[in-house]
Amino acid sequence: MVHFAGAGNALVGVTHECDHPPGVEKLPNLTSSRLDSTMNSAEIDAAIGRLLTDDESIYTLDAKLLEDLRPDLIITQGLCEVCAVSTHLVEEAVSNLPNKPEVLSLNPTSIRDVLEDAAKLGEVLSTAAETRSKIKALEERLARVREAVSGLVRPRVGCLEWLDPPFSAGHWVPEMIRLAGGEDVFAAPGERSRRLTWETVLDAAPDVLVLMPCGFDAERAAHEARTLPDLPEWSELPAVENGHVWAVDANSYFSRPAPRLVDGVEVLGHILHPEAFEGCVERPDALRIDTSKPEALGR
């Protein structure tokens, strides 16, 4: 977001998960996770449950490093304590800083909110004109997708933000599906992600199933799909029968409320309506899972 606003040179520290644009990960890391990144989906979910039950944060914040960096502005979020350092943890650290930096908490639940947050950040960083120009370009890209799929039959789409246990993909994802020419069967725009049962997934009978585990890329999402519980009913899903099960790069284009959500809408557009984008460069951001193979989707 800071680079998008044209102020990348002003960054003095980032989180341990900041990886875009390339090179930003070399800046001092102010946070770390208590979770073992090698755990599978079920193990991560269990570990998160234990930490939250014990009133512990999933993440740690290096207050000493924060003091040494002496930032004038700290950008944080209060949208999800599972996804990033909580606002409470940041405010506690800031209260002990001698220079009392400004804290800007961004908590969007829609694409419009994300774009407005970008504009707000541009104002704060004195790059308002440049940021508004970039936002306009993003809006034009969204309009092109919307125009390309206009009037086409909308498939029923199921997006899963976690696989074991299954979670719906909420907030801006249902809006992204709508913009790309589909109808979300698990959530409505702006709704929080919620835990589902496999029975709910099967009963929804999506025509297209998009796997987007929070924080995973497409390769890892596809790998996790192969280790799902053995569910013979999978074969009855329209998405499985028709071979329309996809793993996408959630970490880059779906999980994070940032400008690359527009890329995510374009990815979904190519998945749902490839005929509307003939002649366009094929996107490498999604993997189609071969559901005819026994090992697909835990079968």
N, C-alpha and C positions, 0 to 999 in steps of 0.2 A: 504494500500500500504506500509506503514511504517512497520507494523508487518510482512507483506509478505517478506520484505527485511531484516527481522531479527533484526530490531532496535526498537521494540516496547517500550523497556525500556527508550528510548531517548525522547519519546513523553511527552510534558509538557502541551499541550492544544489541543483541538479539536473543531469541529463545533457542533452545537446543534443536527445535524442529524447523527453524527458518532455513529454507534452502532455495529460495527464488527471489531475485534472479541469481544465477550462478556466481559464486564468490561471496555472497552475503554470509554463508555459513562459516567463513573465516574470521568474522568479527567475534569479540568476546561473547561467550554464551552465559546468559544470566540465569538460566533455568536448567533443571534436569528432571528426569522422571524416575519414580520409584518402581516402575514396571520393567520387567525383563522383556525386551523387544523380541526375543526369540520364542516367546510363548505363543500358543495358538489362540484362536478366538475365545474358546470356552475358558481357557486358563486366564486370559486377560480379563474377561468379564468377572470371574470369581475373585481375582485379585482386586479389582476396582471395588467390588461389593464389600470386601473386607476392609479396605482402606476408608471408604466412606462411612461404614458402620462404626469404625473406630475414631471418627471425626478427624481423620488425617487427610491432608491434601495429597493428591496423586503426584503433585509436582513440588519441587523445592525451588526456592528463589535465593540466589546468592546476594544477600543484603550488603556484605562487605564490598563486593565487586560493584554493585549498584552505587554505593557511596563513592568509590574510587573513580567511577566514570563521570560522576557529576552531571547527569543529563538535565536539560532544561525542561524536557517534555518526555513523559512516559506514556506509551500507548498500550492499552490493555483491553480486556473484554470481561463481561459478566454474563455472557450468554450460556456458557456450559462449563461447569467445573471439571467435567471429565475430559474436555478437549484441550484445556490450557489453564495456566495459572489463574486462580480466582482473583477477582477484584479485591476481596478482603485481604488476601495475602499481600497484594501489591500495596494497598493502603497502609497496612501495618508496617511494611518496610519503609515506605515513604515518610511515615510519621516520625521516624528517627533520623531522617536525613537533614543535615544542616542547611542545605540550599533550597529545600522545599520546592521541588519541581512541580510543574503542572501535570495532572493526570487526566488523560483523555480516554474514556472507556467507550468502546464501540460495540453495540449490541444489536446488529441487524437481524431481521427475520425474513427479508425479501430482497430481491435483486435491486429494487428501487432504494431500499435502505442502504445497501452496499454502495451504490453509486452516490447517494447523498452523504454517506460517511467519507467517501473519497473526496467529495467537494469540500466537506467540513475540514478534512485534513489539509487540503490545499490552502484553505483560508488560514489555518493555524500556522502552516509552514511558509506562508507568503508566496505561494506558487499557484494562486487561484486561477489565473488565466490559462496557464499550461494544463492544469488539471481539468478544467472545464472543457478544453478542446479534446482531451483524451476521452473524457466521459461521453462527449458527443459522438466520437468515433465508435465507442462501444454500443451506444444506442442505435447507431446506423447498422451495425452488424446484427443486432437483435432484430431489427426491423426487416432485414433481408431474409433471415431465417423464417420469421413470422409470415412474410409474403410468399416464400417458397412452399410452405406447407398449407397455405390457405386453401380451404375447400376440400382437402384430402380427408379420407376416412381416418378417424383417430383411433389407433389401437389402445387397448387397455394395458397399462404399463404398471409393473410392480418394481419398485426400487428398494433394495435392502441396504441399510446403512451398517448393519452388523449381521453376521451369519449364524453364530452359535453362542447365545440364542439369537433368533432373528429380530431385527428392529426395523421399523419403517424409516424411510429417509424423509425428514420433515423440513421445517423452515422454508427455505427457498427452492428445494428440489421439486416439489409438486408444481411450482410456478415454471421451473425450467422445463419440465415435461410438457406442460401446456404450451409454452412458447415453441417447443420442438414438434408439436403436432400430435401429442398423445394425451391420455387421460389417466391420472394416477388412481390406482385402486386401493392404496394403503393409507393415504394421507391427503389433507387439504392444504392449500397454500397458507403458510404462516404457522401451522401446527408444529408442536414439538415432536421430535422423534419419540416413538413409543415401542415398548416391547410387544412382540407378536407371538403367536403360537404357529407351529407349522400347519396346524389345521386351518388357521386363518389364512395363511398363505395359499394353501391348496384350495380353500373355498373361494378365494378371490378370483382364481382362474385367470391370471394375467396372460395376455397374448404375447407380451414381451417381458422378460425378467432381466433387470439390470442389477448386477452385484457391485456395490460401491462401499465396502467396509471403510469406516472412517479412519483416515490416516494410511490406508493401503494403496499401493499402485495396482495396475491391472494384473500383473504377473502374480502378485501375492494373493489378490482376490480370487483369481482362478485356482491357485493352489489350495486356498481355504475351502473352496467349493468342493474340491475332490475329497475332503475329509469330513463332510457333513454327516449327520446321523443317517443311517440306512432308512430311507423312506421309499418304499415301493410305489407309493402313490405319485411320486414325482413324474412318472411316465404318463400320467393322466393330465398333467398341466398342458394347456394349449401351447405355452411358450416352449416347453420341452419337446412336445410332439412336432412342432414346426421348426425346431432348431433356432429359436430366437432367445437364447440365453447369452448374456454378455457380461464380461468383467471389464470395468473401466478404472481409470486412474483417479480414484476419489481424492487422493492426497493433493493432486494438482488442480482438479477442475470441479469438485463437488463438495468436499468437506469444509473448505475454508471460505469464509465470506470475503472474497477479494475479487479484483477485476477479471481473473481467469475463469470465473463462473460463466462468462460469455463464451469462452472456449467450450465449457461443458455443455451449454445449450447447443452449440454447433455439433459437438460429438453426438448428442442425443438425436439431433435432426438427421444426421447421417445413418444412425442406427434404425430409427423409426421410419424414415422415408428416403431411402437411398435413391429412389427414382426421381426425387425432387432436386437432387444435387448432382445429376449426371454431368460429367465434364469437369467437376471439381476434383481437386487432389484428394485421394482417399486418406482418411485420418488414421494414424497409427495408435490412437489413444484408447482404443477399445479392442478387446479380444473376444471373438465369438467362440463360445464353448461348444465343442462337438458333443452334443447330448446323445448321440448314437453309441458312444463308447461306454462300456460298463462302469468305468471309474469316474465318469462325469457326475457331478452333483451327489457324490457319496454313494452312488448306486453300484 
